[in-house]
Amino acid sequence: MEDWREARTLEELYELIKGCRSCPLAETRTNLVLGSGDDNAEIMFVGEAPGYHEDRQGLPFVGPAGQFLDQLLRSIGLKRSQVYIANTLKCRPPENRDPLPEELAACTPYLFKQIEIIRPRIICTLGNHATKTLLRTSAGISQLHGKLIRKGGLAYVPLFHPAAALHKPPLKAVLIEDFQRLGEHLEAERVRWRNEERPVEEVPAEEEGQPEQMGLF
Ligand code: SF4
């Protein structure tokens, strides 16, 4: 198999795209960071892009934001190994600058493929970039956080990015509270799916045009 679109597992997908040079970020990355966690996770988290430590280690959310995410997961009885964590971009933008529209356009098909393979009950978009990229909405994270939103056959819960929350104590309190709501949303989705086959979800089609560049919140 040579075409990444035909990958049936995340391991196959990684093997097929690890040498990707579809955008200029290939020139500056150390490692392509596809994601980590359970291929069959009920919850998938999508952040913005790898940072310094992620680029070095080839894993998502390994710094202080990752430790805070682990703490938030424990608050609803989950471990990192039970969820899946990815980003909209698989390679680190220099100096952690915002993703460019052309980079998102080149990279998000891989994210949609990951969603297709994992078929999570809930996708948590972390911060404005991931929320606007996946939900194609002009509404900001301040309006949408903690709500369950259905779109394209998938269920999303936008959340503030843990890195942003670590720098702003009021946001940290909101994120802690939103995780309790996420736990409730997950229970409701489990009930909804009970006695049903895990549905084959429709993955959001890419729309015309480029995603706009966005601030963190
Ligand atoms: S950011 Fe995405 S599209 Fe760009 S080189 Fe990395 S994997 Fe390829």
Residues whose N, C-alpha, C, O or C-beta is under 5 A from the ligand:
A	BS01	SF4	C20 R21 S22 C23 L25 A26 L89 K90 C91 E103 A106 C107
